[in-house]
Amino acid sequence: MKTFVAILLLLSIGLVSCQEKKETPNDVQTPETVVPEVITHDEYSGTEPTKPQETEFYEPKVPKVGPGNNGKIPSDAIVLFDGSTLDGWISSRDSTAAKWHLNKDGSMTVADKTGNIQTKQNFGDIQLHIEWRSPAEVQREGQNRGNSGVFLNGIYEVQVLDNNDNDTYVNGQVGSIYKQRSPMAMASVPSGEWNTYDIVYHAPEFNATGGKIKSGTLTVFHNGVLLHDHVEIKGTTPYIGWPKNPSHGKGPLMLQDHGDNSRVSYRNIWVREL
């Protein structure tokens, strides 16, 4: 009898052991704990300061720049167009003198089918201020109404278009990074009034063999409203096809003749090199 009881006890222990193995099989893996990357700054290492003076510095001196508000141009800006002459601009087509109309009100207007114009001077990273106006007399629809464009580095387009009561594809509407990114808002003034773009452009970087190692970025304000906040430029902004990334250095600021009698005008163009 004792032998029989002992056998039953052993069988019970074995059964429990098998059940435990089924509940915790060997092939069940415990998830690894993911440790997030910690951002550190070398200048804040070592013994922490205990006096306010230890975290104050006085060099290098910050350059003084005259403010650029209330219509004034910053004192360190390069004026690209002040309404008096087109001497700083050439035809993008053949590098001859720019053929756009110079107006008595200090603006210039696209001369239809004369081609794009661009600055003689080349730039890299810049802060750009430019004002533009579509015609007060509304003509055509969609992409054929008041269409032009501001090209950073001569390659990357911020769209100029009269979108007032004029729908089109949103990544090609006014303020878009053309065919790449829609603006966060539509902030146009009425047709025929002056719009303002304030743009911060950082150029992409390329290695010695021409490969892109860092994308360019754009920050765009339209009439004081933020449209793009330090967004990545994925490449060129073609009408058809994917963005491309040709290696390049500094380049001109280019303004577009869309070729449809757009009659877009520009004025008060200046940049600050960054």
C-alpha positions, 0 to 999 in steps of 0.5 A: 500500500505504501508503495502504491501511494509513493507511486501516485505521489511521484506521478502527481509531481511529474504531472505538475512539472509538465504543466509548468513547462507547458506554461513557460516553454523554453522558446518564449523570449523575454522582450529586451529593454530598449534604452533610449539614446541620451543627448549630452552636451560636452560643455555641460559636463564636469562639476556643475557651477555654483555661481551665476558668473560661471555660466556667463560669457562675453566673447565673441561679441555679437555683431550689431545689425540695424533692425529690419522692421517697419519697412526698413532693411537690415543694415547688413542686408544685400539689396537685390532689387530696390526698384531703380534698376535691373542691373543685378539681374540677368536672363536665366536662358542666355545670361543676357540683360534681364528683359522684365518690365521696370515700373515707375512704382519701384516694382518689376513685372514679368515680361511674358515669354522672355524667360526666367531671370536670376541674380548675378550674385550666387548665394548659399544659406540666406534669409530672403525678403521678397514682395510680390503681387498678382494682377488685380484683374483676374484672368484664367484659372488654376495654375494659369492665374498669377503663376510665378515662383521664387527659386532658392539656389536657382533650383528649389521653388517656393510657389507664387500663385493667385489662389484667391477663390482659385483651387488647385493641387495643394502641393502646388498652391501659393506658398507650397514647396512646389510638388513636395510640401503643402503649406500649413496655411493660405495667407494671401491678401486680395488679388492686386495687393502686395504679398510678402515672403520671408524665407530662411534657406539652408543649402544641402551638403554634398560629399566629394563624390557628389552624394548628398550627405545633408538635406537643405531646409526651408522656413517660410513666412507668408504675410507674417504667417508661418507656412513651413517650419525648418522643413526638409527639401527632398530635392529639386522641384520638377513639374514632372517626376521625382525630386533629384539631388544634383551636387551643387554649391552656391547659386542664384536667386531665380524668379519665374516667367511661367509663360502664360501672361501671368503679369506677376510683379516683384519689389523690395528684394534683399537677402542676408547671408547666414 
